[in-house]
Amino acid sequence: MRHNPDYALEDLEVIKELITAHPWCTFVAHTAAGLSASHYPVILDDQADADDGELILLSHVGRPDEAKLGLGGADGTEPGELLAIIQGPHGYISPSWYGYGPNVPTWNFAAAHLYGVPEVLSDAENLAVLHRLVEHFESRLPDPQLLDSTEETSHYAQRIVRGTVGFRMRVTRIEAKEKMSQDKPMDSVRTILEQLRGTGPYADPALADRMEQVNGAALQEGAR
């Protein structure tokens, strides 16, 4: 990802929040067969004994994606480096919204590229990760359907473990960017927010919320 100091996202806690809010992850691997990509949910391993400043991801893939992503196998091969891509809110920004010119169209977005070598988990560890994944997403519902809710679901969970491969990935390198018009005059930012919260073809309340969060201090300062 091209580096731009104006949009660099370096706060680890903000990156963690981005992952938690947008857990549908793209995993990319460079294997002997070439580039391969798969899509799976990911959560943070907040139970790990991680040092300050570390970020650890938990996920799983369905077989045979473990081979496609080079996670190793019975032939004794070791996992290679994975790239995990998290995509936050994003959307089109028209030059007509700035209130001055000339300008060109652009795209506001938040994204994080996370690199690391995955550690493939045992069946027991994989089952524990599947439990945590399901609990993470189901716990918000009024009647959560957990993998250990009943004896039947527990037996079912034992069966599906054989069709999945769980892994833990300690992130060793991060490239993250948040382009939310923070380099623009705050009057322009306010106009963009109005358009994103409007009813036009590029209305995007989620992107507006993210822009407001990123530019919050500057917006408040400009309003005084």
MOUR-V155862 format. One record per pair of residues at least 12 apart in sequence whose ideal C-beta (glycine too) atoms are under 6 Angstrom apart, sorted by the first residue. I is the first residue (numbers start at 1). J is the second residue. Records with the same first field share a line. If there is no record, write none. Layout:
I = J, J
This chain:
1 = 113, 175, 177
6 = 183
7 = 177, 178, 179
9 = 176, 177, 178
15 = 112, 176
16 = 44
18 = 86, 88, 110, 112
19 = 86
22 = 86, 88
23 = 41, 42
24 = 41
25 = 42, 84, 86
26 = 39, 85
27 = 69, 82, 84
28 = 83
29 = 69, 70, 82
31 = 70
36 = 68, 69
38 = 65, 69
40 = 59, 61
42 = 57, 59
43 = 58, 136
45 = 58
55 = 171
56 = 170
57 = 169
58 = 129, 168
60 = 164, 166
61 = 165
62 = 164
63 = 163
66 = 165
71 = 120
72 = 120
79 = 117, 118
81 = 117
82 = 118
83 = 115
84 = 114
85 = 113
86 = 112
87 = 111
88 = 110
89 = 206, 207, 210
90 = 109
91 = 204, 207
92 = 107, 202
93 = 106, 108
97 = 191, 192, 195
98 = 188
99 = 188, 191
108 = 179, 180
109 = 179
110 = 178
111 = 177
112 = 176
113 = 175
114 = 171, 174
115 = 172, 173
116 = 169, 170, 171, 172
118 = 167, 169
119 = 168
120 = 167
121 = 166, 167
123 = 161
126 = 161, 166
127 = 161
129 = 166
131 = 147
134 = 146, 147
180 = 211, 214
182 = 214, 215
186 = 218, 219, 222
189 = 215
193 = 208
196 = 208
